[in-house]
Amino acid sequence: GKGGKTRGATAVCGLAEAARAGRAGTMSALFDMPSLVVVLVLFICTCTYLRSMKTTLFAQDSPNSFLRGCWKASRVGERLSPYMSIVCVVMALHLVFF
């Protein structure tokens, strides 16, 4: 019944709390080096994926600096795709086992 679902959700939350307790306090992802790498790689992968779906989404000569940054990130993802995939696998292993 409902008790099983509640206990399962509590156990999952408890595991998440325990995982967070082992990390470096309440540091922002921008000041924690492994988290910063995760955010940058996810940003590059997301921009590359979005540009592959709609090529006109990001323009190199866009007046919006954020869209220019997204264009640059998508180019990095396109040109370094084998290295980006290796970085993604290493990050996943690091997050799971460390």
C-alpha positions as CSV (number, residue, x, y, z in Angstrom):
1,G,0.0,0.0,0.0
2,K,1.0,3.6,0.7
3,G,3.4,2.6,3.5
4,G,5.8,0.8,1.1
5,K,5.9,3.8,-1.2
6,T,6.6,6.2,1.7
7,R,9.3,4.0,3.1
8,G,11.0,3.7,-0.3
9,A,10.9,7.5,-0.9
10,T,12.3,8.1,2.6
11,A,15.1,5.6,2.0
12,V,16.0,7.3,-1.3
13,C,16.0,10.7,0.4
14,G,18.1,9.3,3.2
15,L,20.7,8.0,0.7
16,A,20.7,11.4,-1.0
17,E,21.3,13.1,2.3
18,A,24.1,10.7,3.2
19,A,25.7,11.3,-0.2
20,R,25.5,15.1,0.3
21,A,26.9,14.9,3.8
22,G,30.1,13.3,2.5
23,R,30.7,16.1,0.1
24,A,32.3,19.5,0.8
25,G,29.5,21.2,2.8
26,T,27.2,23.6,1.0
27,M,29.6,24.8,-1.6
28,S,28.1,26.1,-4.9
29,A,28.7,24.1,-8.1
30,L,30.7,27.0,-9.4
31,F,33.3,26.8,-6.7
32,D,33.7,23.1,-6.4
33,M,36.0,21.9,-9.2
34,P,34.4,18.5,-10.0
35,S,30.9,20.1,-10.0
36,L,32.2,22.9,-12.3
37,V,33.5,20.3,-14.8
38,V,30.1,18.5,-14.7
39,V,28.3,21.8,-15.4
40,L,30.6,22.8,-18.2
41,V,30.5,19.3,-19.9
42,L,26.7,19.2,-19.6
43,F,26.4,22.7,-21.1
44,I,28.7,21.8,-24.0
45,C,26.7,18.5,-24.7
46,T,23.4,20.3,-24.4
47,C,24.4,23.1,-26.9
48,T,25.8,20.5,-29.3
49,Y,22.6,18.5,-29.1
50,L,20.3,21.5,-29.6
51,R,22.4,22.7,-32.5
52,S,22.2,19.3,-34.2
53,M,18.4,19.4,-33.8
54,K,18.0,23.0,-35.1
55,T,21.0,24.4,-36.9
56,T,19.7,28.0,-37.0
57,L,19.2,28.2,-33.2
58,F,22.7,29.5,-32.5
59,A,24.5,31.9,-34.8
60,Q,28.1,32.9,-34.8
61,D,27.3,36.5,-35.5
62,S,24.4,36.8,-33.1
63,P,24.1,40.1,-31.2
64,N,23.2,38.1,-28.1
65,S,26.4,37.1,-26.2
66,F,24.8,34.2,-24.5
67,L,23.8,32.7,-27.9
68,R,27.3,33.3,-29.2
69,G,28.6,31.4,-26.2
70,C,26.2,28.6,-26.9
71,W,27.4,28.5,-30.5
72,K,31.0,28.3,-29.3
73,A,30.2,25.5,-26.9
74,S,28.4,23.6,-29.7
75,R,31.4,23.9,-31.9
76,V,33.7,22.6,-29.1
77,G,31.2,19.6,-28.7
78,E,31.3,18.9,-32.5
79,R,35.0,19.1,-33.0
80,L,36.0,17.3,-29.8
81,S,33.2,14.8,-29.7
82,P,35.4,11.7,-29.1
83,Y,37.2,13.5,-26.2
84,M,33.9,14.8,-24.8
85,S,32.4,11.3,-24.8
86,I,35.5,10.1,-22.9
87,V,35.1,12.9,-20.4
88,C,31.4,12.1,-19.9
89,V,32.2,8.4,-19.2
90,V,35.0,9.4,-16.7
91,M,32.7,11.9,-15.0
92,A,29.9,9.2,-14.7
93,L,32.3,6.7,-13.2
94,H,33.7,9.4,-10.8
95,L,30.2,10.4,-9.7
96,V,29.1,6.7,-9.2
97,F,32.2,5.4,-7.4
98,F,33.7,8.4,-5.6
